[in-house]
Amino acid sequence: PRRSHGADFMPPPPLPPPPPPSPNATEVDEPDIDAVSSSRPRTVCNIYLLSLTIYFAVSLSTYFEM
């Protein structure tokens, strides 16, 4: 049985902790109630997508430099 399944998988970089919600973080295009109720998952999703974008940009830049 091969055990090298986890060796080939490259884990994503650790995500930075989400910033504390500030009173000015309410979005303009939504009512306050919707912004408060949906601000937490959206912040986590935005941070995750941002880290993924940075991760792919760094990997692409290192790939083109080689």
Sequence and secondary structure as in RCSB ss.txt:
>XXXX:A:sequence
PRRSHGADFMPPPPLPPPPPPSPNATEVDEPDIDAVSSSRPRTVCNIYLLSLTIYFAVSLSTYFEM
>XXXX:A:secstr
   THHHH              TT   SSS HHHHHHHHHHHHHHHHHHHHHHHHHHHHHHHHHH 
